[in-house]
Amino acid sequence: MRAYQTFSIPVPRRSISLLIGALFSGLVAPASAVYAQQAEIAAADTVIVTGTRSIKRTVSDSEAPIDILTSKDLQASGTGELGTALSHLLPSLNFPRPAVADGTSASRPAQLRGLSPDQTLVLVNGKRWHTTAIVNVNGTAGRGSSPADLNTIPISAIEKVEVLRDGAAAQYGSDAIAGVINIILKKGAAGGELQAGGGQYSKGDGTQGALSANFGTQLGDKGWVRFTAEQKYQGETNRAGADLRNPAEPLYGKVTQKQGDPKVQQTNLGLNASLPLNNDLELYAFANVSQRDSDAAATWRTAYTSGTTLRSPLYPQGFLPNEAAKNTDVSTVVGIKGRADGWRWDASANYGSNEFSLDVNNSVNLSLGAASPTSFYAGKLKNSQTLANFDAAKEFEFAGLANPLTLAVGAEYRRDQYEISAGEPNSYFGSGAQGFSGFQPSNAGSFNRHSTSVYANVEAELTKQLSASVAVRHENYSDFGSVTSGKLSGRFAVTPEFALRGAASNGFRAPSLAQQNYTISTTNLITINGTSQLVDTGTFGVATAAAKALGAKPLEAEKSRNYSLGAVLQPNKNVSLSVDAYQIDIDNRILYSGNLVLPAALQSVLAKQGVLVGAARYFTNALDSQTRGVDIVGTYQLSLTGSDKLGLTLGYNHNKTTVSHVAANPAVLVQNNLLLIDRQSLLRATDSAPKDKLTLSADYAVNQWTARAQATRYGSFVSPQNNATLDQTYGANVVVDISASYRIGKWTLTGGIDNLGDKYPDQVTSTGNLNTGGTLPYSTFSPYGFNGRYFYAKAAYAW
């Protein structure tokens, strides 16, 4: 394993003492505790808490489609990343592995139902999780978004994940357009697990290693606290091709570029705690701290700019800038809940932040010539949210209803803040650091807003066959005004084995502070006249003078309308099938504009403001879209002979997004023959993710052995360009994962292979699709990456 830089996260001594004490007490816990805990979890899995305020709603009688993924499910493959594990299990979730994409290489976005990553809300224990500080501004899936970073949450801390595949803004507020991912943490004082694992790709790179511990201990007489600690390492992979562009180059014919996973070291610490004060009152808290250090490659700089003119005397053979990022993620929730006069109530305070700082190494500022340093501090981004909320629910008896009606009400206050801190002067002076020019003092700033909301929800079983729910939520934002969302859903049991369900709702997504204010100048690969070129490009917040000069307007909230209709068949406890069709209409979708290659006249306008760029971009309410699709989920559990058990699962998602309206092009751009939302930007929002994904899995258990196999068919996808003749369609592919485990007492040993067939996506065929002369042979839109076959092994000790 390669050497890497170590780092530490400061932890108070009292916390360290408590952690050590809890670990010791957990190690001597009775072995039966783990089996009791597993039985409790298995029983709880049938009850859902997402999308409902009822205390007895189950998966089978849910009025909207919901997936339940257990800790065992999440650890069924070789990945230690939550985002990747979810993409293996959920046909409706897409989680590519982009490379050479600045901050996106270190913090990858996930898409649900082909929509933007920030149109999915993430909760932890039912509380809103904060979003990342990184803005995905490169040509990747989720371009322009700043979603939650799923990979900051360790899988070892998770009891289960509930994924609501339906709009839920009326229940949870902004962002819940595509659906909701609710991560439920492990509970209780009993039991724990230590796990070690590692693996490597068949190419001999990408070595990975992980150590994790999750354990509980008592807190007082009736309380408990669970701790999670995880350390992970990921070695870099490289699938770049040889550089055959210029025979005069000193390294002609060599592999000079890197295209693959970055080197990553990550530490996660977490806790989940509960302390009953009496029979009706309980204090609770949970927290997570994650620090991720990553080293990702930028684009190779050739030795010569033209002919034999040397680019920099510091690098006579050319150079590959390296982006060393530090991503620190912190979240804390403290609350109290109880019962009074039949009401269940919950009051909590929630703080979360994500901080991203960047150093650019093995680089140069060409404006400084031979005197230039080779390493630069490029600056820092920070996004934070603070919430206070109160929920209350009560059951009411009404004559004529099959069961008591549930009424839930609540209120919430939320404050968002986004900060940009400047880099060192050498990072942005003149042409700036190659690879990533630092944030300038003119880019820096602190931006904030607040919002308040009130909401109510009613759920009732009108008859023994018919249930219905209605929800309404009103929010007021300090920067763009008020929004009201509503939802109506219902379920009708035609027979005990067959039911129909449906929902209709409207929702919204508030423009993020990052989308409103992110400003920076960087060097980007842009396709000009069919070839990819490095161009100094500015991204401007919509309120800046530069953006206004190019026609920018204040951002408005995205508005959505969701409709779903489904059927659930469960002829017996071992067989189930659900089919759910949906339609999602979104108005005022916020997109990151196309690369506006500026003519001399507009370059001059910006130069008078002190902005020296050759291209520009900003965020805008670009289009109205419609997404239609269907989800199919089937399971079949059967007992064979003796203790043999076999579980079969089928999952399928099909979705298609079309554009129904495009906003008018600003007059200043029309006058300069520029298009704000170009063909490529539109098609990236509709066609860059596969429209189909099919999973077939089998789980077999006999005595101490378990085995699992899964085949996933990823449909075709398109990498679009402004010139339609340069579009490339990448073919469908089937990826097979296998694993086997053997249990010896408290030990479980696992070995497996992900991507058994060593499948790769089609290679990029044209310079217009940024293959850069063959040095970048694979598309960043590939839904399963381009690393190939992965071998892994794990050992776990549970008590």
C-alpha positions in Angstrom: 0.0 0.0 0.0 1.3 3.4 -0.9 2.3 5.8 1.9 0.0 8.7 2.6 -0.2 11.7 4.8 -1.8 11.3 8.2 -4.2 13.7 9.8 -6.2 14.0 13.0 -9.6 15.4 14.1 -9.5 17.1 17.5 -11.6 15.3 20.0 -12.1 16.4 23.6 -10.2 14.2 26.2 -13.5 13.5 28.0 -14.9 12.1 24.8 -11.9 9.9 24.2 -12.1 8.5 27.7 -15.8 7.8 27.2 -15.1 6.1 23.9 -12.4 3.9 25.4 -14.6 3.0 28.3 -17.5 2.2 26.1 -15.4 0.0 23.8 -14.1 -2.0 26.8 -17.7 -2.5 28.1 -18.9 -3.5 24.7 -16.2 -6.1 24.2 -17.3 -8.0 27.3 -21.0 -7.8 26.5 -22.8 -11.2 26.4 -22.9 -12.9 23.0 -26.6 -13.2 23.1 -27.0 -9.5 22.9 -26.2 -9.4 19.2 -28.9 -11.9 18.4 -31.5 -10.0 20.4 -30.5 -6.8 18.6 -30.7 -8.5 15.2 -34.2 -9.8 16.1 -35.3 -6.3 17.1 -34.0 -4.8 13.9 -35.7 -7.5 11.8 -39.0 -6.8 13.5 -38.6 -3.0 13.0 -37.8 -3.3 9.4 -41.5 -3.8 8.4 -42.5 -0.5 10.1 -41.6 2.7 8.2 -41.0 6.2 9.5 -40.4 8.1 6.3 -43.3 9.8 4.6 -45.7 9.1 7.4 -46.5 10.4 11.0 -48.4 7.2 11.9 -46.7 4.8 14.4 -47.9 1.7 12.6 -47.5 2.3 8.9 -45.7 -0.7 7.2 -44.0 -1.1 3.8 -46.9 -3.3 2.6 -49.6 -0.7 3.4 -47.6 2.4 2.4 -49.5 4.8 0.1 -46.3 5.6 -1.8 -43.4 3.3 -2.9 -40.7 2.9 -0.3 -37.5 0.7 -0.2 -36.1 -0.7 3.0 -32.4 -1.5 2.9 -30.8 -3.2 5.9 -27.3 -3.0 7.2 -26.7 -6.4 5.7 -27.9 -5.3 2.3 -25.6 -2.2 2.3 -22.6 -4.5 3.1 -23.4 -7.0 0.5 -20.8 -5.7 -2.0 -17.2 -4.7 -1.8 -17.8 -1.0 -1.5 -17.4 1.0 1.7 -19.2 4.0 0.2 -22.9 4.5 1.1 -23.6 6.2 -2.3 -22.1 3.2 -4.2 -23.9 0.7 -2.1 -27.2 2.4 -2.7 -26.6 2.5 -6.4 -26.0 -1.3 -6.4 -29.3 -1.9 -4.6 -31.6 0.8 -6.1 -32.5 0.7 -9.8 -33.7 4.3 -9.6 -30.4 5.7 -8.2 -27.4 6.6 -10.4 -24.0 7.2 -8.8 -21.2 7.7 -11.5 -17.5 7.9 -10.7 -16.3 11.1 -12.5 -12.6 11.9 -12.9 -10.6 15.0 -13.8 -13.5 17.0 -12.4 -12.0 19.2 -9.7 -14.1 19.0 -6.5 -16.6 16.6 -8.0 -13.9 13.9 -8.1 -13.7 14.1 -4.3 -17.4 14.5 -3.5 -19.6 12.7 -6.0 -23.3 13.4 -6.5 -26.1 10.8 -6.7 -29.2 11.0 -8.9 -32.7 9.6 -8.1 -35.0 8.9 -11.0 -32.7 10.7 -13.4 -33.3 14.1 -11.8 -30.7 16.6 -10.4 -28.9 15.3 -7.3 -30.1 18.3 -5.3 -33.7 17.4 -6.0 -33.4 14.5 -3.5 -33.7 15.2 0.2 -31.4 13.3 2.6 -32.5 12.8 6.2 -30.6 11.1 9.1 -32.9 9.7 11.8 -35.7 11.8 10.2 -33.8 15.1 10.5 -32.7 17.1 7.5 -29.0 16.5 6.5 -27.0 19.4 5.2 -25.6 19.7 1.7 -22.1 20.0 0.5 -20.1 23.2 -0.1 -18.9 21.9 -3.5 -20.6 23.1 -6.6 -20.4 20.6 -9.4 -19.4 23.0 -12.2 -17.7 20.6 -14.6 -19.2 18.4 -17.3 -20.4 15.6 -15.1 -23.7 14.1 -14.0 -25.4 16.6 -11.7 -23.7 19.6 -13.2 -24.6 22.7 -11.3 -25.8 20.9 -8.1 -24.7 20.9 -4.5 -26.3 17.9 -2.9 -25.7 16.1 0.3 -22.5 14.0 0.5 -23.7 10.5 1.2 -20.2 9.1 1.6 -19.6 11.1 4.9 -21.9 8.6 6.7 -20.2 5.3 7.6 -22.2 2.2 6.6 -21.2 0.5 9.9 -23.3 3.1 11.8 -26.5 2.4 9.8 -29.3 0.1 10.8 -31.3 0.7 7.7 -32.1 3.1 4.9 -35.6 4.0 3.9 -35.9 5.5 0.4 -39.2 7.2 -0.4 -39.7 7.3 -4.2 -42.2 10.1 -4.3 -42.4 13.8 -3.9 -42.5 14.9 -0.3 -42.1 18.7 -0.1 -45.4 19.0 1.7 -44.0 16.8 4.5 -40.3 17.8 4.6 -39.9 21.1 2.7 -37.4 22.0 0.0 -35.5 19.5 -2.2 -37.9 16.5 -1.8 -38.9 16.5 -5.5 -37.5 13.1 -6.7 -37.8 11.5 -3.3 -36.3 11.2 0.2 -33.4 9.1 1.5 -33.8 8.6 5.3 -30.8 7.0 7.0 -31.6 5.3 10.3 -28.7 4.8 12.7 -28.2 1.7 14.9 -29.7 1.9 18.4 -29.3 0.3 21.8 -26.6 -0.5 24.3 -26.3 -4.2 23.3 -24.0 -5.7 20.8 -21.4 -4.4 18.4 -19.1 -5.2 15.5 -15.5 -4.8 14.5 -14.7 -5.1 10.8 -11.6 -5.1 8.6 -11.6 -5.3 4.9 -9.6 -4.5 1.8 -9.4 -5.1 -1.9 -7.8 -4.2 -5.2 -8.7 -3.9 -8.9 -7.5 -6.5 -11.3 -5.3 -3.9 -13.0 -3.2 -3.9 -9.8 -4.2 -0.5 -8.6 -6.9 1.1 -6.5 -5.9 -0.7 -3.3 -8.5 -0.2 -0.6 -8.5 -0.8 3.1 -11.0 -0.1 5.9 -11.3 -0.6 9.7 -14.6 0.1 11.5 -16.1 -0.4 14.9 -19.7 0.1 16.0 -20.7 -0.7 19.6 -23.1 0.3 22.3 -23.0 0.9 26.1 -25.4 1.9 28.7 -26.0 5.5 29.6 -27.4 5.8 33.1 -29.9 3.2 34.2 -32.1 3.1 31.0 -30.2 5.1 28.4 -27.7 4.0 25.8 -25.1 5.4 23.5 -23.6 3.8 20.4 -20.3 4.8 18.9 -18.9 4.4 15.4 -15.3 4.8 14.3 -14.1 4.2 10.8 -10.9 4.6 8.9 -10.7 4.1 5.1 -8.0 4.3 2.5 -8.4 4.2 -1.3 -5.5 4.1 -3.7 -5.8 5.9 -7.0 -6.7 4.1 -10.3 -5.6 5.2 -13.7 -7.2 4.2 -17.0 -5.8 7.0 -19.1 -4.4 6.3 -22.6 -1.0 7.1 -24.1 -0.4 10.7 -25.3 0.1 10.5 -29.1 -0.9 14.0 -30.0 2.5 15.7 -30.6 5.6 13.6 -31.6 7.8 16.6 -30.6 6.7 16.3 -26.9 9.4 14.9 -24.6 7.0 12.3 -23.2 5.3 11.4 -26.5 3.8 7.9 -26.4 3.8 7.8 -22.6 0.8 7.9 -20.3 0.9 11.4 -18.9 -2.7 11.9 -17.8 -4.6 10.2 -14.9 -8.2 9.2 -15.3 -9.7 7.2 -12.5 -10.4 7.3 -8.8 -8.4 9.8 -6.7 -6.3 8.7 -3.7 -8.5 9.1 -0.6 -8.0 8.8 3.2 -11.1 9.3 5.3 -11.9 9.2 9.0 -15.5 9.0 10.3 -16.6 9.3 14.0 -20.2 9.1 15.1 -22.5 8.5 18.0 -26.2 8.0 18.6 -27.6 8.3 22.1 -30.8 8.2 24.1 -31.5 9.0 27.8 -35.0 8.5 29.1 -35.8 11.0 31.9 -39.0 9.3 32.9 -41.7 7.2 31.3 -42.8 10.1 29.1 -39.7 12.1 28.4 -36.5 11.2 26.5 -33.4 13.2 25.6 -31.6 12.1 22.4 -28.6 13.2 20.3 -26.6 12.0 17.4 -23.5 13.4 15.7 -21.1 12.6 12.9 -17.7 14.0 12.1 -16.0 13.1 8.8 -12.7 14.2 7.3 -11.7 13.2 3.8 -8.3 14.0 2.2 -8.2 13.3 -1.5 -5.6 13.8 -4.2 -7.1 14.1 -7.7 -5.4 14.8 -11.1 -6.3 17.8 -13.2 -5.6 17.9 -17.0 -2.1 17.3 -18.3 -0.2 20.4 -19.4 2.1 19.6 -22.4 5.7 20.8 -22.4 5.1 23.0 -25.5 2.3 25.5 -26.1 3.1 25.6 -29.9 6.0 24.3 -31.9 8.9 24.1 -29.4 7.8 27.0 -27.3 8.2 25.8 -23.7 5.2 26.3 -21.5 7.2 26.7 -18.3 10.9 26.4 -17.6 10.0 24.7 -14.3 8.5 21.7 -16.2 10.5 21.1 -19.4 8.7 17.7 -19.9 5.2 19.0 -19.1 3.3 18.6 -15.9 0.1 17.2 -14.3 -1.4 19.5 -11.7 -2.6 17.8 -8.6 -5.7 18.9 -6.5 -5.3 18.0 -2.8 -8.7 18.6 -1.2 -9.7 18.4 2.4 -13.4 17.9 3.0 -14.6 18.2 6.6 -18.2 17.4 7.5 -19.8 18.0 10.9 -23.4 17.3 12.0 -25.0 17.4 15.4 -28.6 17.0 16.4 -29.9 17.3 20.0 -33.5 16.9 21.0 -36.1 16.0 23.5 -39.3 14.0 22.9 -42.1 12.9 25.0 -45.9 12.2 25.4 -48.5 14.4 27.0 -52.3 14.2 26.9 -52.1 11.6 24.0 -49.7 13.8 22.0 -46.3 12.5 20.8 -44.0 15.5 20.5 -40.4 16.1 19.4 -38.3 19.3 19.7 -34.8 19.4 18.3 -31.9 21.6 17.3 -29.8 20.6 14.2 -26.5 22.0 13.0 -24.5 20.7 10.0 -21.7 22.0 8.0 -19.4 21.0 5.1 -16.1 22.6 4.5 -14.0 22.1 1.4 -10.4 23.5 1.1 -8.0 23.0 -1.8 -4.3 23.0 -2.4 -3.0 22.8 -6.0 0.4 21.0 -6.2 2.8 20.2 -9.0 1.6 23.3 -10.8 2.8 26.8 -11.8 1.4 30.3 -12.3 2.6 31.1 -15.8 2.3 34.8 -15.1 5.1 34.5 -12.5 7.5 32.8 -14.9 10.4 30.9 -13.4 9.8 32.6 -10.1 6.5 30.9 -9.6 5.9 28.5 -6.7 4.8 25.0 -7.6 2.2 24.6 -4.8 -0.7 27.0 -4.0 -3.5 27.3 -1.4 -6.5 27.9 -3.6 -9.1 28.8 -0.9 -12.0 27.4 0.9 -15.8 26.8 0.7 -18.1 26.3 3.6 -21.8 25.5 3.7 -23.8 25.3 6.9 -27.3 25.0 8.1 -28.9 25.5 11.5 -32.5 24.3 12.3 -34.9 24.3 15.1 -38.1 22.3 14.8 -41.1 21.0 16.7 -43.4 18.2 15.8 -46.4 16.8 17.5 -48.8 14.0 16.6 -51.9 12.4 18.1 -54.5 9.8 17.3 -58.2 10.7 17.4 -61.2 8.4 17.4 -63.9 9.2 15.0 -67.2 7.3 14.5 -67.2 5.5 11.2 -63.4 5.2 10.8 -61.8 1.8 10.8 -59.0 3.0 13.1 -58.0 6.3 14.8 -57.1 9.2 12.6 -53.5 10.6 13.0 -53.1 14.4 13.1 -49.5 15.8 13.0 -48.5 19.4 13.1 -45.1 21.2 13.3 -43.0 24.3 12.8 -39.4 24.8 11.7 -36.9 27.6 11.6 -33.8 27.2 9.3 -30.8 29.4 8.7 -28.4 28.7 5.7 -25.0 30.2 5.3 -22.5 29.9 2.5 -18.9 31.2 2.6 -16.1 31.6 0.1 -12.6 32.3 1.4 -9.8 33.6 -0.9 -6.7 31.6 -1.7 -3.2 32.9 -1.4 -2.3 35.8 -3.9 0.0 33.6 -6.1 -2.9 31.2 -6.7 -5.0 33.8 -8.5 -2.5 36.5 -9.7 -2.5 36.9 -13.5 -3.3 33.6 -15.1 -3.5 31.9 -11.7 -2.4 28.4 -10.7 -2.6 25.9 -13.5 -5.3 23.2 -12.8 -7.4 25.4 -10.5 -7.0 29.1 -10.2 -7.6 30.2 -6.6 -10.6 32.1 -5.3 -9.9 35.8 -5.5 -10.7 38.4 -2.7 -13.5 39.7 -5.1 -15.0 36.2 -5.1 -14.9 35.9 -1.3 -17.9 36.6 0.9 -20.4 35.2 3.4 -24.0 34.8 2.3 -27.0 33.8 4.4 -30.7 33.5 4.5 -33.4 32.2 6.8 -36.8 30.5 6.4 -39.7 29.6 8.6 -42.3 26.9 8.0 -45.5 25.4 9.4 -47.0 22.2 8.4 -49.8 19.7 9.1 -50.6 16.1 8.1 -53.7 14.0 8.5 -53.7 10.2 8.0 -56.8 8.0 8.3 -58.1 4.6 7.5 -61.5 5.6 6.1 -62.6 2.0 5.8 -60.9 -1.3 6.3 -60.0 -1.2 2.6 -59.3 2.5 2.0 -56.7 4.7 3.6 -55.8 8.3 2.7 -53.5 11.1 3.8 -53.3 14.8 3.2 -50.4 17.1 4.0 -49.8 20.9 3.6 -46.7 23.0 4.3 -46.1 26.7 4.1 -42.6 28.2 4.0 -41.3 31.7 3.9 -37.8 32.5 2.7 -36.0 35.7 3.3 -34.5 35.9 -0.2 -37.3 34.9 -2.6 -40.7 34.8 -0.7 -43.3 32.2 0.2 -44.1 28.7 -1.1 -47.0 26.4 -0.2 -46.9 22.7 -0.9 -49.6 20.1 -0.6 -50.0 16.3 -1.0 -52.8 13.9 -1.3 -52.3 10.1 -1.2 -54.4 7.0 -0.8 -54.4 3.2 -0.9 -57.3 0.9 -1.7 -57.1 -2.8 -0.9 -59.0 -4.5 -3.6 -58.4 -7.9 -1.9 -56.2 -8.8 1.0 -53.5 -9.7 -1.5 -53.9 -6.9 -4.0 -53.9 -3.1 -3.5 -53.8 0.1 -5.6 -52.1 3.2 -4.4 -51.6 6.7 -5.7 -50.4 10.2 -4.8 -50.5 13.7 -6.2 -48.5 16.6 -4.8 -46.8 19.9 -5.6 -43.4 20.9 -4.2 -40.4 23.1 -4.7 -36.7 23.4 -4.4 -35.2 26.7 -3.2 -32.1 27.8 -5.1 -29.1 27.0 -3.0 -26.9 29.8 -1.7 -24.0 28.2 -3.6 -26.0 28.5 -6.9 -26.8 32.1 -6.2 -23.3 33.2 -5.1 -20.5 30.8 -6.3 -17.9 32.8 -8.2 -14.5 31.7 -9.4 -12.2 31.7 -12.5 -10.7 28.4 -13.5 -9.0 26.8 -16.6 -11.4 24.4 -18.3 -11.5 22.1 -21.2 -14.1 23.5 -23.7 -15.0 22.2 -27.1 -14.5 24.9 -29.7 -14.9 24.1 -33.4 -14.9 20.4 -32.6 -11.7 20.3 -30.6 -11.1 20.5 -26.8 -9.1 23.6 -25.7 -8.0 25.0 -22.3 -9.8 28.3 -21.7 -9.8 30.6 -18.7 -13.4 30.5 -17.6 -15.3 32.5 -15.1 -18.3 31.3 -13.0 -20.2 34.3 -11.7 -22.9 34.6 -9.0 -26.1 36.0 -10.4 -25.8 39.2 -8.3 -22.3 40.1 -9.5 -21.7 42.8 -12.0 -20.1 40.4 -14.5 -23.2 38.1 -14.5 -25.5 41.0 -14.8 -23.5 42.3 -17.8 -24.2 38.9 -19.4 -27.9 39.0 -18.7 -28.2 37.2 -15.3 -31.4 37.6 -13.2 -32.1 36.6 -9.6 -32.9 32.9 -9.2 -36.4 31.7 -8.4 -37.5 28.5 -6.7 -38.1 25.4 -8.8 -41.7 24.3 -8.7 -42.8 20.7 -9.1 -46.0 18.6 -9.6 -45.7 14.9 -8.8 -48.2 12.2 -9.8 -47.9 8.5 -9.1 -50.1 5.4 -9.5 -49.1 1.9 -8.4 -50.2 -1.6 -7.6 -49.0 -4.0 -4.9 -49.4 -7.7 -5.1 -48.6 -10.0 -2.1 -50.3 -13.4 -2.4 -48.4 -14.7 0.6 -45.7 -13.6 3.0 -42.9 -14.9 0.7 -43.9 -13.2 -2.5 -44.4 -9.5 -3.3 -44.5 -7.4 -6.4 -45.0 -3.7 -6.8 -45.4 -1.6 -9.9 -45.4 2.2 -9.7 -45.7 4.7 -12.5 -44.9 8.3 -12.0 -44.8 11.7 -13.6 -42.8 14.7 -12.3 -43.3 18.1 -13.9 -40.7 20.7 -12.9 -40.9 24.4 -13.8 -38.1 26.9 -13.5 -35.4 24.2 -13.3 -32.1 25.8 -12.3 -29.2 24.9 -14.7 -25.6 25.9 -14.9 -25.3 27.7 -18.2 -23.3 26.6 -21.2 -19.8 27.7 -21.7 -20.2 31.2 -23.2 -17.1 31.7 -25.3 -16.9 35.4 -25.2 -16.2 37.6 -28.2 -13.8 40.4 -27.9 -16.5 43.0 -27.2 -17.8 41.1 -24.1 -14.3 40.3 -22.9 -13.6 44.0 -23.0 -16.8 44.7 -20.9 -15.6 42.3 -18.2 -12.0 43.4 -18.4 -13.2 46.9 -17.3 -14.5 45.2 -14.1 -11.1 43.6 -13.6 -12.4 40.2 -14.8 -10.0 38.6 -17.4 -11.6 35.5 -18.9 -12.3 34.0 -22.3 -15.5 32.2 -21.3 -18.2 32.7 -18.7 -21.0 30.8 -17.0 -23.7 31.4 -14.4 -26.9 29.8 -13.0 -30.3 30.5 -14.4 -33.9 29.3 -14.3 -33.5 27.6 -17.6 -36.3 25.3 -18.4 -39.5 23.4 -17.6 -39.3 19.6 -17.9 -41.4 16.5 -17.5 -40.1 13.1 -16.3 -42.2 10.0 -16.7 -41.2 6.5 -15.5 -42.0 3.3 -13.8 -40.5 1.4 -10.9 -40.9 -2.4 -10.5 -39.8 -4.3 -7.4 -40.3 -8.0 -6.8 -39.2 -10.4 -4.1 -39.5 -14.2 -3.7 -38.4 -16.0 -0.5 -38.4 -19.8 -0.5 -37.1 -22.6 1.7 -35.4 -25.4 -0.1 -34.3 -28.6 1.7 -33.4 -28.6 5.4 -31.9 -25.2 6.4 -31.4 -24.0 2.8 -33.0 -20.7 2.0 -33.1 -18.7 -1.2 -34.1 -15.1 -1.7 -34.7 -13.6 -5.2 -35.1 -10.0 -5.9 -35.9 -8.1 -9.1 -35.7 -4.3 -9.5 -36.3 -2.2 -12.6 -36.5 1.5 -13.3 -37.3 3.2 -16.6 -37.5 7.0 -16.8 -37.5 9.6 -19.6 -37.2 13.3 -19.2 -38.3 15.8 -21.9 -38.1 19.6 -22.1 -41.4 21.4 -22.4 -40.2 25.0 -22.3 -36.8 26.8 -22.5 -36.4 30.3 -21.0 -35.7 33.2 -23.5 -32.1 33.9 -24.3 -30.9 37.3 -22.7 -30.8 40.1 -25.2 -27.1 40.9 -24.6 -26.3 37.3 -25.6 -28.5 37.4 -28.6 -26.7 40.5 -29.8 -23.4 38.7 -29.5 -24.6 35.4 -31.1 -24.3 33.4 -27.8 -26.7 31.0 -26.3 -27.1 30.8 -22.5 -28.7 27.4 -22.4 -27.2 25.5 -25.3 -28.1 22.1 -26.7 -25.4 20.3 -24.5 -26.8 21.8 -21.3 -30.3 20.8 -22.1 -29.4 17.2 -23.0 -27.2 16.8 -20.0 -30.3 17.4 -17.9 -32.4 14.9 -19.9 -30.2 12.2 -21.5 -26.8 11.8 -19.6 -28.1 9.1 -17.2 -29.3 5.7 -18.4 -33.0 5.6 -19.0 -33.2 1.9 -17.9 -31.6 -0.1 -15.0 -32.5 -3.7 -14.2 -31.2 -5.6 -11.2 -31.6 -9.4 -10.5 -30.1 -10.8 -7.3 -30.1 -14.1 -5.5 -29.2 -14.7 -1.8 -28.6 -18.3 -0.7 -28.0 -19.4 2.9 -27.3 -22.9 4.3 -25.9 -23.5 7.7 -22.9 -21.2 8.2 -22.7 -20.3 4.6 -24.3 -17.5 2.7 -23.8 -16.6 -1.0 -25.0 -13.7 -3.1 -25.0 -12.9 -6.8 -26.4 -9.8 -8.5 -26.6 -8.9 -12.2 -27.2 -5.3 -13.1 -28.0 -4.1 -16.6 -27.3 -0.5 -17.1 -29.1 1.0 -20.1 -27.5 3.2 -22.7 -26.7 6.8 -22.2 -25.7 9.8 -24.3 -22.8 12.2 -23.9 -24.2 15.3 -25.8 -22.4 18.1 -27.6 -23.7 21.3 -29.1 -22.9 19.8 -32.5 -25.2 16.8 -32.8 -22.8 15.0 -35.1 -20.4 14.8 -32.1 -22.9 13.2 -29.8 -21.9 9.7 -28.6 -24.3 7.0 -27.4 -22.7 4.5 -25.0 -24.1 1.0 -25.2 -25.9 -0.9 -22.4 -23.8 -3.3 -20.3 -24.4 -6.0 -17.7 -22.2 -6.0 -14.5 -22.2 -9.1 -12.2 -21.2 -9.0 -8.6 -20.7 -12.2 -6.5 -19.8 -12.8 -2.8 -19.7 -15.6 -0.2 -19.6 -15.5 3.6 -18.8 -18.1 6.2 -19.7 -17.7 9.9 -17.5 -19.2 12.6 -18.9 -18.4 16.0 -18.8 -14.7 16.4 -16.6 -14.3 13.2 -17.9 -13.8 9.7 -15.4 -14.1 6.8 -16.4 -12.7 3.4 -14.8 -12.7 0.0 -16.2 -11.4 -3.3 -15.7 -9.9 -6.7 -17.5 -6.8 -8.0 -17.7 -6.6 -11.8 -16.9 -10.2 -12.3 -16.9 -9.9 -16.1 -14.4 -6.9 -16.0 -16.8 -4.8 -18.0 -15.9 -1.3 -19.1 -18.1 1.3 -20.9 -17.5 2.1 -24.5 -14.4 4.3 -25.1 -14.8 7.9 -26.1 -14.4 8.2 -29.9 -14.0 11.9 -30.6 -12.1 15.0 -29.4 -15.5 16.7 -29.3 -16.4 14.4 -26.4 -13.2 15.4 -24.6 -11.1 12.3 -25.1 -8.1 14.7 -25.5 -6.3 12.8 -28.2 -7.1 9.4 -26.5 -5.6 10.4 -23.1 -9.1 10.4 -21.5 -10.7 7.3 -23.0 -13.8 6.9 -20.8 -16.9 9.0 -20.2 -17.4 10.5 -16.7 -21.1 9.7 -17.2 -20.5 6.0 -16.9 -23.0 4.8 -14.2 -20.6 2.0 -13.0 -17.3 3.8 -13.5 -14.4 2.5 -15.6 -12.1 0.7 -13.1 -12.9 -2.9 -14.0 -13.0 -6.0 -11.9 -12.5 -5.6 -8.1 -11.5 -8.3 -5.6 -12.2 -7.9 -1.9 -12.2 -9.7 1.4 -13.7 -8.8 4.8 -13.5 -10.1 8.4 -16.1 -9.1 11.0 -16.4 -9.9 14.7 -19.8 -9.4 16.2 -21.0 -9.7 19.8 
